[in-house]
Structure formats: C-alpha cells, structure tokens
Amino acid sequence: MKGAPFLGGIKPNLADLSAFGVLRAVQHTPTFEDAMTHSKIKPWFERMEQQVRRKLVGGTRFSAGHSGHCELP
C-alpha cells in the first residue's frame, strides 16, 4: 500500500473490497484474530469497515468505475 490508506490508493478499489470480503467471512474465527493480532492489516480492515458502514448507512452502493476504483459519492 506504500503509505496509502487502501490498496487502491486514497479510495478503496476492487482489490480492497475483495480482500475485505474474505476477511469478513472469517471474522469470528481464530484465523481472523490471528491475522488482526500478528499482521499489520488491522488498521486497513478498520478503514474498510468505516467505508462500508458509511455506504450502507447512507443507502448507496459501491460501484466500480473504469479505473477499478470503487466510487464513493
């Protein structure tokens, strides 16, 4: 990520959403806890949770533009 908040840079892209979906699927498992505790992924995961929550509460959907970035109106 090289200092960027997301894999897509300043905005989440499809790679961010894909990785986030995989991690959310195992969120209540020892594997997830291990990843959050023994890697540097937790801050990114928390940023993604905020982005997804913001979109769900706001009633809008993620959409991938031609750039592969998820458009966040």
C-alpha positions as CSV (number, residue, x, y, z in Angstrom):
1,M,0.0,0.0,0.0
2,K,3.1,2.2,0.3
3,G,1.6,4.8,2.7
4,A,-1.8,4.9,1.0
5,P,-4.9,4.1,3.2
6,F,-6.2,1.5,0.7
7,L,-4.8,-0.9,-1.9
8,G,-6.5,1.4,-4.5
9,G,-4.7,4.5,-3.1
10,I,-6.8,7.1,-1.5
11,K,-10.0,5.2,-2.3
12,P,-10.9,1.5,-2.0
13,N,-10.8,-0.4,-5.2
14,L,-12.0,-3.9,-6.2
15,A,-8.9,-5.4,-4.6
16,D,-9.8,-3.8,-1.3
17,L,-13.4,-5.0,-1.5
18,S,-12.3,-8.5,-2.4
19,A,-9.8,-8.8,0.4
20,F,-12.3,-7.2,2.9
21,G,-15.0,-9.7,1.9
22,V,-12.7,-12.6,2.5
23,L,-11.7,-11.3,5.9
24,R,-15.3,-10.5,6.9
25,A,-16.3,-14.1,6.0
26,V,-13.9,-15.4,8.7
27,Q,-14.4,-12.5,11.1
28,H,-15.5,-14.6,14.1
29,T,-12.7,-17.2,13.9
30,P,-9.3,-17.8,15.4
31,T,-7.8,-17.2,11.9
32,F,-9.2,-13.7,11.8
33,E,-8.0,-12.9,15.3
34,D,-4.5,-14.2,14.4
35,A,-4.4,-12.0,11.3
36,M,-5.5,-8.9,13.3
37,T,-3.0,-9.6,16.1
38,H,0.0,-10.8,14.2
39,S,0.0,-8.7,11.0
40,K,-0.3,-5.0,10.0
41,I,-3.7,-5.5,8.4
42,K,-5.9,-4.3,11.3
43,P,-5.8,-0.5,10.5
44,W,-6.7,-1.2,6.9
45,F,-9.5,-3.5,7.9
46,E,-10.9,-0.9,10.3
47,R,-10.8,1.8,7.5
48,M,-12.6,-0.6,5.2
49,E,-15.3,-1.2,7.8
50,Q,-15.8,2.5,8.1
51,Q,-16.1,2.9,4.4
52,V,-18.6,0.0,4.0
53,R,-20.6,1.1,7.0
54,R,-20.8,4.7,5.6
55,K,-22.1,3.4,2.3
56,L,-24.6,1.0,3.9
57,V,-26.0,3.7,6.3
58,G,-26.1,6.2,3.5
59,G,-28.1,3.9,1.4
60,T,-25.8,4.0,-1.6
61,R,-23.8,1.2,-3.2
62,F,-20.2,0.7,-4.2
63,S,-19.7,0.8,-8.0
64,A,-16.5,0.1,-9.8
65,G,-15.7,2.7,-12.5
66,H,-13.4,2.1,-15.4
67,S,-10.4,2.8,-13.2
68,G,-11.3,-0.1,-10.9
69,H,-11.8,2.3,-8.0
70,C,-15.0,2.0,-6.1
71,E,-16.9,5.2,-6.5
72,L,-17.9,6.7,-3.2
73,P,-20.3,9.5,-3.8
